[in-house]
Amino acid sequence: MVKELAMAAVLTLSTFSVTGTALAATGVVDVNAVLQQSTDFQNAGKKVAAEQQKLQERFAKESTSLTNKDKQALAEKLNRQLAEFEQKTMTPVQQKLHAAVEKAAKAKKIDTVVVSGALLLGPVDTDLTEDVKANMK
């Protein structure tokens, strides 16, 4: 009987610690504002735009004598190339953003960070946007 009560107490406490969010601090980040001021993001965007322009010119040149089916196949191929280029170009920016958010959250002792406007219910303790901007430099 004592063993069962002890086990019930342990289960109750562990459930409270998992679901009891009153002790967890939540921060928000306006990711758009951070990225608008990020030179890394701006440079990556320019690279992606230049690659897109290059691929569009390639499509225009190569598709003139193709059938509609072959044009569609070429467009799909070039779109995949652009998506791969974009992924490769943006991944370092995403990693840097993640590290900047993590650093800001750790410095302010924030447990959970959400994108500004994404939290439907619950308290927001700290806006980390300016800290993240500073960490992105």
PLY file of the C-alpha trace (Angstrom):
ply
format ascii 1.0
element vertex 137
property float x
property float y
property float z
element edge 136
property int vertex1
property int vertex2
end_header
0.00 0.00 0.00
2.81 2.44 0.87
4.60 1.45 -2.30
1.48 2.22 -4.39
1.05 5.63 -2.72
4.70 6.48 -3.32
4.41 5.45 -6.96
1.23 7.55 -7.35
3.01 10.55 -5.83
5.96 10.15 -8.19
3.63 9.89 -11.18
1.67 12.94 -10.06
4.82 15.03 -9.60
6.34 13.95 -12.91
3.07 14.71 -14.71
2.95 18.16 -13.13
6.53 18.92 -14.12
5.87 17.94 -17.73
2.54 19.71 -18.08
3.03 22.51 -15.57
4.09 25.31 -17.89
3.87 28.04 -15.27
7.59 27.71 -14.62
8.60 27.66 -18.29
9.49 31.01 -19.80
8.34 31.74 -23.35
9.95 34.16 -25.75
8.96 35.38 -29.19
10.99 36.40 -32.22
9.81 38.43 -35.20
11.71 36.35 -37.76
10.78 38.65 -40.66
12.25 41.66 -38.87
15.43 39.72 -38.08
15.87 38.50 -41.65
15.15 41.92 -43.18
18.18 43.28 -41.33
20.39 40.28 -41.99
23.03 40.90 -44.64
23.55 37.13 -44.89
19.87 36.66 -45.76
19.91 39.55 -48.22
23.03 38.19 -49.95
21.58 34.70 -50.11
18.37 36.11 -51.57
20.34 37.92 -54.25
22.18 34.71 -55.14
18.91 32.80 -55.42
17.36 35.56 -57.56
20.40 35.56 -59.86
20.24 31.78 -60.20
16.53 31.97 -60.96
17.19 34.56 -63.67
19.93 32.38 -65.15
17.66 29.34 -65.23
14.81 31.32 -66.77
17.14 32.48 -69.54
18.30 28.90 -70.03
14.69 27.73 -70.31
13.87 30.45 -72.84
16.88 29.49 -74.95
16.51 25.71 -74.77
12.73 25.46 -75.02
12.21 27.19 -78.36
12.28 23.98 -80.40
10.82 21.63 -77.79
7.38 20.05 -77.67
5.04 21.05 -74.83
5.80 17.78 -73.06
9.56 18.38 -73.34
9.12 22.00 -72.22
7.29 20.79 -69.16
10.05 18.26 -68.41
12.72 20.95 -68.80
10.77 23.34 -66.56
10.48 20.67 -63.87
14.20 19.90 -64.10
15.16 23.57 -63.81
12.72 24.09 -60.94
14.35 21.19 -59.07
17.76 22.73 -59.71
16.56 26.07 -58.37
15.04 24.44 -55.27
18.30 22.59 -54.58
20.30 25.79 -55.06
17.97 27.70 -52.76
18.20 25.00 -50.09
21.99 24.96 -50.30
22.19 28.76 -50.20
19.67 29.32 -47.40
20.74 26.51 -45.07
23.68 28.45 -43.57
21.37 31.43 -42.94
18.82 29.17 -41.24
21.56 27.63 -39.11
22.86 31.05 -38.13
19.32 32.18 -37.24
18.79 29.09 -35.10
22.09 29.67 -33.28
21.21 33.35 -32.74
17.81 32.44 -31.28
19.37 29.78 -29.08
21.99 32.21 -27.78
19.40 34.91 -27.02
17.10 32.42 -25.30
19.90 31.01 -23.19
21.05 34.49 -22.13
17.52 35.41 -21.00
16.80 31.97 -19.50
13.96 31.32 -21.95
12.80 27.70 -22.30
10.54 28.04 -25.34
10.75 30.38 -28.31
7.98 30.84 -30.86
7.62 32.93 -33.99
5.90 36.22 -33.25
2.18 35.88 -33.84
2.20 32.07 -33.69
1.22 31.71 -30.03
-2.54 31.51 -29.76
-2.84 31.16 -26.02
-0.50 31.62 -23.12
1.85 34.20 -21.72
4.84 35.58 -23.56
7.57 36.56 -21.17
10.14 38.16 -23.46
10.47 39.47 -27.01
13.88 38.27 -28.17
13.82 39.95 -31.60
16.42 42.66 -30.88
18.73 40.17 -29.15
18.50 37.82 -32.13
19.20 40.69 -34.54
22.34 41.51 -32.59
23.40 37.85 -32.58
23.00 37.62 -36.37
25.73 40.22 -36.95
0 1
1 2
2 3
3 4
4 5
5 6
6 7
7 8
8 9
9 10
10 11
11 12
12 13
13 14
14 15
15 16
16 17
17 18
18 19
19 20
20 21
21 22
22 23
23 24
24 25
25 26
26 27
27 28
28 29
29 30
30 31
31 32
32 33
33 34
34 35
35 36
36 37
37 38
38 39
39 40
40 41
41 42
42 43
43 44
44 45
45 46
46 47
47 48
48 49
49 50
50 51
51 52
52 53
53 54
54 55
55 56
56 57
57 58
58 59
59 60
60 61
61 62
62 63
63 64
64 65
65 66
66 67
67 68
68 69
69 70
70 71
71 72
72 73
73 74
74 75
75 76
76 77
77 78
78 79
79 80
80 81
81 82
82 83
83 84
84 85
85 86
86 87
87 88
88 89
89 90
90 91
91 92
92 93
93 94
94 95
95 96
96 97
97 98
98 99
99 100
100 101
101 102
102 103
103 104
104 105
105 106
106 107
107 108
108 109
109 110
110 111
111 112
112 113
113 114
114 115
115 116
116 117
117 118
118 119
119 120
120 121
121 122
122 123
123 124
124 125
125 126
126 127
127 128
128 129
129 130
130 131
131 132
132 133
133 134
134 135
135 136
